[in-house]
Amino acid sequence: MLGFVAVLLLTCLARGWCEKCNDLDGFWYNQIGSEIFLRHSSDGKLIGEYRSAVERFEHPDGKKHSTISGAAPYNSPGATFSFAVVQSSGSSTQVWTGQCLVCEDGKEKLLTSWLKLPEVKARDDTSQTTLIGQDSFTRSEQRSESTAMDNKIPYIPSFNSLNLGFLHTNITSGKPCDITGTWYNELGSEVILNQYANGVIVGEYRTAVERKKGSAGESHSKVYGISTPGNPNSTFAIMVVWRGGASVTGWVGQCHICGENKTEIIETTWLLRSKLEKCGDNWKSTMYGENSFTREEQKEGPRKHLGTHTPDRDGEDADHSGETNSINE
């Protein structure tokens, strides 16, 4: 542990910055004793490990944990971020959206909201079973009775071998509810997903709606996510960081095959977090909503094959009644 801290300190000094919330590397602990270890890379990816309070108590050697995948702008203090874990081979997935802020006590805090989706058998059960809550993570333990962790830095799988840039082709297996491919939601947004053999999801998102003209950015956005490969009915999560961390959306979802036509539908719930200036405003940071994605277009919107990447901005910038709860800031 001392060696790891020394490396972080030397890195900080070498780069000429030690600003709090500049990067999210290291260990963090929430109010109930759960622990996360994050590695924050310069290309904006988060990888790491999550250990619940129960796992820390029952498995103090650290062998019981879940892998974290996420996205966070690097060298951007106060930017929003998101990360997710898949638990028990896809039986549930949890996604957090958050922001690192320095609060009144002078300490860094990851203020987060989360959604947890257990695997369900029927499409209509998704919204009824999704759990929602908040976590506040700090660099130091918040519960005195928490298990003292070992001195070993967790092994984190490398993403370097993956092409995490924009997608040029869709890879599909042809199996029902394989999430690889192109999907469209009820608002006209398009998402292109690629699921890799290690469970990593990457892709592109083209939103059809925005709260204010220009708030979706000038092009499409990268998608990162995590899943359980080989299990078409398991839960998964995807994340999009908008405009360099001004806001972030995290979805948890599950694919279902519905009706006589065997239609594939991804039912999701999402959290949209907007960037704040102070910790006291955390209560108004987050919006909640639901999206249904299908292989067939449900409404017109920006499309990769048409070379359109942002919402239609012709005419007046209007509030599209009913859509404001399902869009990025």
N, C-alpha and C positions, 0 to 999 in steps of 0.2 A: 504493500500500500504506500509506504514512504517513497519508494522508487517511482511509482506512478504520479504521486503529487509533485515530486521534483521535476519530472518530465513536463508536466503541465505548466509549472512555474517557469522553467527555462524557455519553453515554447512561447509563453506569454511575453517574457522579457525580450526574446529574440525578435518578435514581431512588432514590439513597441506598443503593445496595447494590453491592458489588464482590465478593461472596462467590464463591469458586471453585465450579465446577460448577453455578452458578445458571442459566446457559443455555449452549447448545452452539454458539453462533455462532462462525464463523471457520474457519480452516484447521487440519487435524489430519493427522498423518503416522504410519503404522504401521512395524513393525519391518523390513519389506522394502522400504520406500521408496514405498509407495502413498500417495496424498493424497486427502483428502475436504475439501470446502468445504460448510459447513452454514449454513443460515439457520433459526433457531429462533423461530417466531412465538408470540405470546402465547396463541393458541388451541390450542397443543400440537402443531402440525404441524412436521415437518422437511422441508425441500426443499434441494437442493444438487446438487453434482457429485462424481463419483468418477473418479479417474484412477489406473490401476494403475501400478506401477513401470515396466513396459514402455512404457506409453503416455506417461509423463512423459519417458522417455529418447528415444523415437522421435518424439514430437510435443511438443517443449518450448513451443510456442505455445499449448498448452492446448486446441486444437480437437478433439482426440480424447479423449472422456470419455463417461461414462454419467450419466444423470439419477438423482438420489436422491429417493425419497419415503419418509417415515417419520412416526413419532409419538413424542412425548416430552412429559411434563407440564412446563409452563413455571413458572419461579420455584419449582421444587421440587428443591433440591440433593440429589443422590444417588438420584433416582428412576430406575427402569429405563426403557429406551427400545428402539426398534427402527427400522431403516431397511433399504431394499432397492434394488437396481439390476437392470434388465433389460439384458442385453448381446446385441449382434449380432441385433437385431430378434426377440428371444425365443428364440434358440438356447440360452440359459442364463439363469438368474436366481439371484441371491445375496441372502440375507437375513442381517442381523446382529441379535442381541439383546445389549444391553449395559447398563452403568451407568457414570456418571462418578463417580470417587472421587479423593480427595486421598490419595496414598500416602505412605509413610514419608519420601520425599525432598521432600515438600511440593509436588509438582507434580500438576496435574490429569492424569488418565489415563482414557481410554475403554476399559474392559476389556470385550471382546466375544467372543462365539462366533458362528460363521457356518455356514450351509448353502449349498451351491451345487448346483443341479439343472440338468444339461444336458438339452436336449430329447431324448426317447427315442421310438422307434417303437412299442414295445409296453408295455402296462401293467406287466407283470411285471419290466421292466427298471428301474423307477423307483428302488427301494430299493438296487439294485446299483450305480447310477451316481451317487448323491448323495454329494457330498464334504462333509466337516465339518472345521472347524479353529477356531483362535483368533487374534485380532488385539488388539494393545494400541496405541491411538492416543495421541499426545502433541501438545502445541501446537508443539513444535519438531521439526526433523528428527532422526531417530534414526540415519540412515546418512549419513556424511560425503560419500559419492560421489553422493548423490542430486542430480538435476538442479535447479538453482536455478529457481524458478518465475517467471513474468512478474509484472508489477505490476498487472495488470488483474483486477478482481473479476469472476468468471464471471457470465454472464447466466443467471439462473434464471427459468424460466417461472412466471407468477403463477397461484395457485390461487384468487384472490379471486373470479373469475367463476363458480366452481363452487359448487353447493349442497352443502356438506360436513356438513350436519346429518343427522338421522335420516331414513331413507327412508320415503316414504309410498306409493309405487307402485313396481312392478317394471317395468323396461324390458327387453323381450326382443326379439330380432330373429328368433327362430325357427330360426336356423341351428344345426346340430349343434355341441355343445360351446361355444356362446356362454355364458360363465360368468355373465352377468347372470341374476338370479333367485334362487330359494330352494333351498338344499341342506341335506342332513341327513347326519350321520356315524353311525358304528356305535354310538356311546355315547348317541345321542339328541339331540345338540346341533344347533341350527339356525343357519345363516348366510345372510343375505340380502345379495347382492352387486349392485352397479351398476357397470358398466364404462363409462367415458366415452371419447369419441373421442380424447382425448390420452393414453390409457393409464392414467389414474388410476382406482383402484378405491375406492369407499366403501361402507359398509353397516353392518349390525348383526350382533352375535353373541350368541346365547343358549346358554350352556353348560349341559349337563345334569348335570354332575358337578363336585365340588369336594373338595379334600383335607380341609378343615375347614368346619364349618357357618359360612356367612357370608363365606367367603373369595372367592367369586365376585362379591361386591358386592350392591347392593340392586336392580339393574335390569340390562338388557342393556348390552352394551359396543359402542363404536364400532369399526368396521373401517376401516383404511386399507390401500391396496395399490398395486401398480404392475404393468403388463402391456403387451403389444403388441396394440393393437386391430387387428381385421381378420384376425388369424391364430389360428384356433380351436385349433390344436394347440401353440401356443407356451407356454413356461413363464411363471409369474407368481408373485407373492408377496403375502400379506396379513399384517396385524399387528394385535394387540389389546393395549392397555395396560390392566391390571386394577387397580382400586382406587387410582387416582391415582399409579401407578408402583410399587406394592408388588411387582408382577411383570409380566412381558410375555411374549407368545408371538408368534413369527414362523414362518409356514408358507411353504414353497416347494412348488409343485404344477404339475400338468399334467392337462388333461382328455383322456380316452380314450373311444372308442366301442367297446364290447365285446359279443361274442356275437351270436347270430342276432337277438336282439331290439334290437340297436343301442342298448344301454343306455349312457347317459352317466355316467362315473365320474371324479371328480377324485381323483387319488392325490396325497397330500401327505406330507411329513415336516416335523417342527416342532422348535423349541427353546423351552423354557420357562425363562426366567431369573427368579430371585427376588432381591430387594434384599438387599444385604450391608452390613455395618457397616465392614468393613476389607478392604484389598486382599489380605491373606494368605488370605482365605477364598474366593478366586475359584474354586478347584478344585471347590467344592461348590455353585456357583451355578446350574448349568444341567442340565436334564433333556431327554431326546431321545425322540421317539416318531413314530408314523405315524397318519394318519387317512385314511379313504376316505369321500368325500362323494357322495351320489346325489340325484337329483331326488325320489325316493320315500323316505318315512320308513322307517328301519331299526329304530327303537326309540322308545318314547315319551319326551317331554321337553318343556321349556318352548317355547311357540309364540306368535308375535306375534298371530296371529288369535284365539287364545284369551285373550289378555291376561295370559299367564304369561311371566315374564322371567328367572326364576332356577331353580336346581335344586329338586327336591322336598325340603323340609327337615322334613317331618313325621317324628316318631319320633326314634330315637337317631341321632346323628351317627356313621356307621360308615365304615370303610375298605372300599370296594367292590373287593375283591380283583381284581387284574388291571386295574383302571381307574386306579389311582393314577399310572401313568406316562403318562396321556393327559389330564391335567386341569390347571387352573390352581391356583396356590397359594392 
